[in-house]
């Protein structure tokens, strides 16, 4: 995999994890769950795009 590809994925995923782990979201389990669910959906969609190529 190219470095550009890996860096792009990191830019897409890291903010979601950072938000889910932030102090503002701490204690709000529903928000954390939904953010991580968005992470999983994005991961699944990205994987489908890659596999189809």
N, CA, C and O atoms as a printed pandas DataFrame, in Angstrom:
     atom_number atom_name residue_name chain_id  residue_number  x_coord  y_coord  z_coord
0              1         N          UNK        A               1    0.832   -1.173    0.000
1              2        CA          UNK        A               1    0.000    0.000    0.000
2              3         C          UNK        A               1    0.881    1.242    0.000
3              4         O          UNK        A               1    1.939    1.274    0.629
4              5         N          UNK        A               2    0.434    2.237   -0.700
5              6        CA          UNK        A               2    1.245    3.450   -0.766
6              7         C          UNK        A               2    1.082    4.277    0.499
7              8         O          UNK        A               2    0.078    4.189    1.206
8              9         N          UNK        A               3    2.095    5.075    0.756
9             10        CA          UNK        A               3    2.059    5.951    1.928
10            11         C          UNK        A               3    0.911    6.945    1.850
11            12         O          UNK        A               3    0.303    7.271    2.870
12            13         N          UNK        A               4    0.610    7.428    0.657
13            14        CA          UNK        A               4   -0.490    8.384    0.489
14            15         C          UNK        A               4   -1.800    7.733    0.897
15            16         O          UNK        A               4   -2.626    8.353    1.566
16            17         N          UNK        A               5   -1.986    6.513    0.503
17            18        CA          UNK        A               5   -3.207    5.779    0.846
18            19         C          UNK        A               5   -3.326    5.612    2.361
19            20         O          UNK        A               5   -4.386    5.865    2.934
20            21         N          UNK        A               6   -2.262    5.196    2.994
21            22        CA          UNK        A               6   -2.267    4.975    4.441
22            23         C          UNK        A               6   -2.509    6.294    5.170
23            24         O          UNK        A               6   -3.291    6.340    6.120
24            25         N          UNK        A               7   -1.859    7.348    4.744
25            26        CA          UNK        A               7   -2.054    8.657    5.390
26            27         C          UNK        A               7   -3.490    9.140    5.222
27            28         O          UNK        A               7   -4.051    9.742    6.138
28            29         N          UNK        A               8   -4.085    8.888    4.074
29            30        CA          UNK        A               8   -5.476    9.281    3.843
30            31         C          UNK        A               8   -6.402    8.535    4.791
31            32         O          UNK        A               8   -7.302    9.133    5.381
32            33         N          UNK        A               9   -6.188    7.238    4.941
33            34        CA          UNK        A               9   -7.009    6.470    5.880
34            35         C          UNK        A               9   -6.850    6.981    7.300
35            36         O          UNK        A               9   -7.832    7.101    8.033
36            37         N          UNK        A              10   -5.633    7.278    7.688
37            38        CA          UNK        A              10   -5.394    7.797    9.031
38            39         C          UNK        A              10   -6.119    9.118    9.247
39            40         O          UNK        A              10   -6.675    9.359   10.318
40            41         N          UNK        A              11   -6.113    9.975    8.228
41            42        CA          UNK        A              11   -6.809   11.260    8.345
42            43         C          UNK        A              11   -8.322   11.072    8.451
43            44         O          UNK        A              11   -9.003   11.889    9.071
44            45         N          UNK        A              12   -8.838   10.031    7.868
45            46        CA          UNK        A              12  -10.276    9.776    7.943
46            47         C          UNK        A              12  -10.669    9.174    9.284
47            48         O          UNK        A              12  -11.692    9.555    9.854
48            49         N          UNK        A              13   -9.885    8.256    9.790
49            50        CA          UNK        A              13  -10.268    7.501   10.982
50            51         C          UNK        A              13   -9.845    8.143   12.298
51            52         O          UNK        A              13  -10.605    8.111   13.267
52            53         N          UNK        A              14   -8.677    8.712   12.352
53            54        CA          UNK        A              14   -8.149    9.233   13.621
54            55         C          UNK        A              14   -9.064   10.262   14.276
55            56         O          UNK        A              14   -9.255   10.200   15.491
56            57         N          UNK        A              15   -9.639   11.207   13.530
57            58        CA          UNK        A              15  -10.520   12.177   14.195
58            59         C          UNK        A              15  -11.717   11.530   14.902
59            60         O          UNK        A              15  -12.137   12.000   15.959
60            61         N          UNK        A              16  -12.257   10.477   14.336
61            62        CA          UNK        A              16  -13.393    9.810   14.979
62            63         C          UNK        A              16  -12.984    9.200   16.319
63            64         O          UNK        A              16  -13.705    9.318   17.309
64            65         N          UNK        A              17  -11.837    8.559   16.339
65            66        CA          UNK        A              17  -11.350    7.963   17.578
66            67         C          UNK        A              17  -11.024    9.064   18.590
67            68         O          UNK        A              17  -11.339    8.938   19.773
68            69         N          UNK        A              18  -10.399   10.133   18.124
69            70        CA          UNK        A              18  -10.065   11.245   19.018
70            71         C          UNK        A              18  -11.316   11.871   19.626
71            72         O          UNK        A              18  -11.341   12.193   20.814
72            73         N          UNK        A              19  -12.337   12.040   18.820
73            74        CA          UNK        A              19  -13.591   12.610   19.327
74            75         C          UNK        A              19  -14.224   11.663   20.340
75            76         O          UNK        A              19  -14.663   12.097   21.405
76            77         N          UNK        A              20  -14.273   10.389   20.019
77            78        CA          UNK        A              20  -14.879    9.412   20.930
78            79         C          UNK        A              20  -14.155    9.368   22.266
79            80         O          UNK        A              20  -14.778    9.114   23.297
80            81         N          UNK        A              21  -12.852    9.611   22.264
81            82        CA          UNK        A              21  -12.056    9.553   23.489
82            83         C          UNK        A              21  -11.871   10.915   24.149
83            84         O          UNK        A              21  -11.163   11.020   25.150
84            85         N          UNK        A              22  -12.488   11.948   23.610
85            86        CA          UNK        A              22  -12.285   13.291   24.145
86            87         C          UNK        A              22  -13.017   13.495   25.469
87            88         O          UNK        A              22  -13.949   12.765   25.809
88            89         N          UNK        A              23  -12.570   14.498   26.195
89            90        CA          UNK        A              23  -13.193   14.836   27.476
90            91         C          UNK        A              23  -14.653   15.250   27.298
91            92         O          UNK        A              23  -15.486   14.982   28.164
92            93         N          UNK        A              24  -14.961   15.898   26.186
93            94        CA          UNK        A              24  -16.329   16.375   25.944
94            95         C          UNK        A              24  -17.300   15.215   25.778
95            96         O          UNK        A              24  -18.478   15.344   26.112
96            97         N          UNK        A              25  -16.831   14.108   25.278
97            98        CA          UNK        A              25  -17.701   12.958   25.031
98            99         C          UNK        A              25  -17.632   11.959   26.184
99           100         O          UNK        A              25  -18.509   11.106   26.320
100          101         N          UNK        A              26  -16.610   12.060   27.001
101          102        CA          UNK        A              26  -16.464   11.138   28.129
102          103         C          UNK        A              26  -17.715   11.184   28.994
103          104         O          UNK        A              26  -18.232   12.256   29.310
104          105         N          UNK        A              27  -18.183   10.021   29.365
105          106        CA          UNK        A              27  -19.380    9.940   30.186
106          107         C          UNK        A              27  -20.658    9.842   29.380
107          108         O          UNK        A              27  -21.714    9.532   29.932
108          109         N          UNK        A              28  -20.583   10.098   28.093
109          110        CA          UNK        A              28  -21.765    9.970   27.242
110          111         C          UNK        A              28  -21.582    8.716   26.393
111          112         O          UNK        A              28  -21.101    8.769   25.261
112          113         N          UNK        A              29  -21.973    7.612   26.964
113          114        CA          UNK        A              29  -21.750    6.326   26.304
114          115         C          UNK        A              29  -22.470    6.215   24.975
115          116         O          UNK        A              29  -21.953    5.592   24.048
116          117         N          UNK        A              30  -23.646    6.802   24.860
117          118        CA          UNK        A              30  -24.388    6.737   23.604
118          119         C          UNK        A              30  -23.631    7.465   22.498
119          120         O          UNK        A              30  -23.535    6.970   21.376
120          121         N          UNK        A              31  -23.096    8.637   22.816
121          122        CA          UNK        A              31  -22.329    9.387   21.819
122          123         C          UNK        A              31  -21.073    8.619   21.414
123          124         O          UNK        A              31  -20.741    8.543   20.231
124          125         N          UNK        A              32  -20.376    8.050   22.403
125          126        CA          UNK        A              32  -19.188    7.262   22.092
126          127         C          UNK        A              32  -19.539    6.080   21.198
127          128         O          UNK        A              32  -18.834    5.787   20.233
128          129         N          UNK        A              33  -20.630    5.409   21.528
129          130        CA          UNK        A              33  -21.062    4.262   20.736
130          131         C          UNK        A              33  -21.362    4.670   19.300
131          132         O          UNK        A              33  -20.948    3.993   18.359
132          133         N          UNK        A              34  -22.078    5.767   19.131
133          134        CA          UNK        A              34  -22.453    6.209   17.786
134          135         C          UNK        A              34  -21.241    6.661   16.972
135          136         O          UNK        A              34  -21.183    6.433   15.764
136          137         N          UNK        A              35  -20.283    7.295   17.626
137          138        CA          UNK        A              35  -19.071    7.709   16.925
138          139         C          UNK        A              35  -18.281    6.485   16.475
139          140         O          UNK        A              35  -17.791    6.443   15.346
140          141         N          UNK        A              36  -18.157    5.498   17.345
141          142        CA          UNK        A              36  -17.423    4.300   16.968
142          143         C          UNK        A              36  -18.205    3.487   15.930
143          144         O          UNK        A              36  -17.606    2.798   15.104
144          145         N          UNK        A              37  -19.518    3.564   15.968
145          146        CA          UNK        A              37  -20.325    2.913   14.942
146          147         C          UNK        A              37  -20.056    3.580   13.586
147          148         O          UNK        A              37  -19.957    2.900   12.565
148          149         N          UNK        A              38  -19.942    4.893   13.584
149          150        CA          UNK        A              38  -19.599    5.612   12.349
150          151         C          UNK        A              38  -18.228    5.174   11.849
151          152         O          UNK        A              38  -18.026    5.014   10.646
152          153         N          UNK        A              39  -17.290    4.980   12.766
153          154        CA          UNK        A              39  -15.950    4.494   12.423
154          155         C          UNK        A              39  -16.059    3.137   11.728
155          156         O          UNK        A              39  -15.436    2.912   10.690
156          157         N          UNK        A              40  -16.849    2.242   12.302
157          158        CA          UNK        A              40  -17.004    0.901   11.723
158          159         C          UNK        A              40  -17.666    0.955   10.352
159          160         O          UNK        A              40  -17.265    0.227    9.444
160          161         N          UNK        A              41  -18.670    1.804   10.191
161          162        CA          UNK        A              41  -19.338    1.927    8.891
162          163         C          UNK        A              41  -18.389    2.495    7.841
163          164         O          UNK        A              41  -18.377    2.040    6.697
164          165         N          UNK        A              42  -17.603    3.481    8.228
165          166        CA          UNK        A              42  -16.620    4.053    7.308
166          167         C          UNK        A              42  -15.575    3.017    6.926
167          168         O          UNK        A              42  -15.172    2.931    5.766
168          169         N          UNK        A              43  -15.139    2.232    7.902
169          170        CA          UNK        A              43  -14.171    1.172    7.646
170          171         C          UNK        A              43  -14.740    0.136    6.678
171          172         O          UNK        A              43  -14.060   -0.291    5.744
172          173         N          UNK        A              44  -15.976   -0.259    6.903
173          174        CA          UNK        A              44  -16.617   -1.255    6.037
174          175         C          UNK        A              44  -16.773   -0.729    4.609
175          176         O          UNK        A              44  -16.508   -1.444    3.643
176          177         N          UNK        A              45  -17.206    0.527    4.488
177          178        CA          UNK        A              45  -17.380    1.121    3.163
178          179         C          UNK        A              45  -16.047    1.249    2.437
179          180         O          UNK        A              45  -15.960    0.970    1.241
180          181         N          UNK        A              46  -15.016    1.667    3.147
181          182        CA          UNK        A              46  -13.689    1.802    2.548
182          183         C          UNK        A              46  -13.176    0.441    2.088
183          184         O          UNK        A              46  -12.610    0.318    1.002
184          185         N          UNK        A              47  -13.375   -0.572    2.916
185          186        CA          UNK        A              47  -12.940   -1.922    2.555
186          187         C          UNK        A              47  -13.651   -2.397    1.294
187          188         O          UNK        A              47  -13.024   -2.989    0.416
188          189         N          UNK        A              48  -14.936   -2.147    1.199
189          190        CA          UNK        A              48  -15.685   -2.549   -0.010
190          191         C          UNK        A              48  -15.140   -1.867   -1.254
191          192         O          UNK        A              48  -15.005   -2.488   -2.308
192          193         N          UNK        A              49  -14.828   -0.580   -1.121
193          194        CA          UNK        A              49  -14.269    0.138   -2.266
194          195         C          UNK        A              49  -12.935   -0.448   -2.697
195          196         O          UNK        A              49  -12.661   -0.579   -3.889
196          197         N          UNK        A              50  -12.116   -0.795   -1.730
197          198        CA          UNK        A              50  -10.795   -1.343   -2.032
198          199         C          UNK        A              50  -10.927   -2.714   -2.661
199          200         O          UNK        A              50  -10.236   -3.014   -3.635
200          201         N          UNK        A              51  -11.798   -3.549   -2.126
201          202        CA          UNK        A              51  -11.958   -4.911   -2.628
202          203         C          UNK        A              51  -12.497   -4.900   -4.052
203          204         O          UNK        A              51  -12.106   -5.732   -4.870
204          205         N          UNK        A              52  -13.382   -3.972   -4.349
205          206        CA          UNK        A              52  -13.977   -3.909   -5.696
206          207         C          UNK        A              52  -12.981   -3.484   -6.750
207          208         O          UNK        A              52  -13.174   -3.773   -7.931
208          209         N          UNK        A              53  -11.917   -2.803   -6.351
209          210        CA          UNK        A              53  -10.908   -2.390   -7.322
210          211         C          UNK        A              53  -10.130   -3.595   -7.687
211          212         O          UNK        A              53   -9.209   -3.512   -8.500
